[in-house]
């Protein structure tokens, strides 16, 4: 290799817009409709990297064979006692295998190693390399979005350290996956982000103007009124989705755009359209850093500069185009047979090409570092990137903006147009305005979405009609109450509670599908976590109101529930609180769960456990001692007790039968001659517990012409009477047979408090206490939802 000759072909990384402008006329990109190069130094940002490295822990099974041996060698080498340590290690492994103990063995893997360089403002950079070279990792490290591993070195923006929150407002990150909300139209979604990312002092008209500018800049006029679409609902095309993502990043006029594989999943024509749009943004002066796997030749020549990576090290950093190709050709890597420069470069760094000078792909990083021009650039780069006492050129002064981590003069603050875009916390709006924007836009889109309306409103109506078809009665029969009907109504109330609680499982998938959007928007500093959590709660509460009304009206008036206005409105209030509580539970579980499978299994499992301890299938007194505590904290149990007390507490019904059918008092409304054995002793015990004090009560003897006569009845004395002589034993001795036969009906009182006692609910005070305790669990689940959303990191980058 001839260092002096080869390095002359490599321009310094700090050369900026002049050289880029001179390349514009010769590039094939000039064939397509591109805006002229007109770099404004205030639009871009210069990024300096000083010895940036990243080390992560990986499991032994995730390492390749060579890496595993290298990690093991690093772990066990170096000391006199290494053999003893190795023996102990082997012994532990042998014991673990014999005892079926699995232990996660990890090694430290260096993903990035001593990356140095400067990314100049106004240029479009391509991060190129084979799979696993560290392209996306380096992009995440520069953008401060890396969540795992230990990062060393320094990354400076315009020569200053920048807070992570502030960096979010000065840059835009376009993910490889198009993470969008499909129920919005294109213009609605961009306008939604414009209101979130731009402060209140910018008028709504100006925000709409910024939205229109982004739509026009990205060529989205034809699809602006189309829905974005979801996996099972067709919307805009893949290229249009990608351009929508870029349009969202343009709303705050960022200095730098990070794009991760923007052409992934797109055909060549759409890929070219997207990259041509990105190139126009670079021509405006913005800094563009783009990872790309294997671009076409036309797309490759759109890039001003190239960063070529191999196994986390820099194999080349400089001009793109033919300059990079010439650099490696001078190292002996033949270019014959390659029409695509990017394909040639990838073959070089992956080891598919052999060098005539006996260089290998493992030597590229060292060879690049040995060039004289590279050494001079690194010295210049280190000088310019110093934090303190650095001489700065006038152009850099005009480009430099104020950041929270740096000192600023009054003039700097006055001249900074971006400073007042966001508060010191890094957000454009205060929490209340964020909440208003989220509710205003999302509620409007939700209530136009058939899936949302179906799960929140139509499903409750359908379930209410189904239950009404089972328990519905005529208006005349609604007043005929027996001990059996009392127990049936208790079952109906439990089914009502369970149905409303389990309907929250319908929208768990929607909650999980929205998580990637929340992670992205949180990274983009669109809103605070508290605003997001509150808006979810309030939207669910708003949708709950019509759902409860549609459920309550059919089921309440078609069944024998007590028809009183106060009881009906309490019934709806209880269902509203119950639905809100179960929604909070579903949101909390979904926020904790790592994926849809876990959330879909946990929510029904928890609700089933709550139903088992809800107070109907097994009463409080019959529950095992170790489960009674759960009944006390079970929100389904408190919702059920609120409805039961609303229906029964302090109420009295009269159960009337002819004198010769007193056996029906004991069989729950079925006479002895009609009972086929299905009632049994449980019916007898249930009837005796519901009628008076153990079957002893004051009955009413209803006469046709004479006044009503009260008589003391004791069903335990006569048990199941089959003849009038036996029936007489149920009555007092002075109540003769003729008096019994003169009664048209014998009416037994069914006291509601006896029903509550039968279900062991007498200790729950009254309906308002039950409702208050049920409502008190809403904030408990809310805070679980908030803290899980705030602190649990489901993203691993």
Secondary structure, 3 states (H helix, E strand, C coil): CCHHHHHHCCCCCCCCHHHHHHHCCCCHHHHCCCCCCCCCCCCCCCEEEEEEEEEEEEEHHHCCHHHHHHHHHHHHCCCCCHHHHHHHHHHHHHHHHHCCCCCCCEEEEEEEEEEEEEECCCCEEEEECCCCCCHHHHHHHHCCCCCCCEEEEEEEECCECCCHHHHHHHEEEECCCCCCCCCCEHHHHHHHHHHHHCCCCCCHHHHHHHHHHHHHHCCCHHHCCCECCECCECCCCHHHHHHHHHHHHHCCCCCEEEEECCCCCCCHHHHHHHHHHHHHHHHCCCEEEEECCCCCHHHHCCCCEEEEEECCEEEEEEECHHHHHHHHHCCCECCCCCCCHHHHHHHHHHCCCCECCCCCHHHHHHHHHHCHHHHHHHHHHHHHCCCCCCCCCHHHHHHCCCCCCCCCCHHHHHHCCCHHHCCCCCCCCCHHHHHHHHHHHHHHHHCCCHHHHHHHHHHHHHHHHHHHHHHCCCCCHHHCCCHHHHHHHHHHHHHHHHHHHHHHHHHHHHHHHCHHHHHHHHHCCCCCHHHHHHHHHHHHHHHHHHHHHHHHHHHHHHCCCCCCHHHHHHHHHHHHHHHHHHHHHHHHHHHHCCCHHHHHHHHHHHHHHHHHCCCCCCCHHHCCHHHHHHHHHCHHHHHHHHHHHHHHCCCEEEEEECHHHCHHHHHCCCCCCCCCCCCHHHHHHHHHHHECECCEEEEEEECCCCCCEEEEEEHHHHCCCCCHHHHHCCECCCCCHHHHHHCCEEEEEEEHHHHHHHCCCHHHCCHHHHHHHHHHHHHHHHHHHHHHHHHCCCCCC
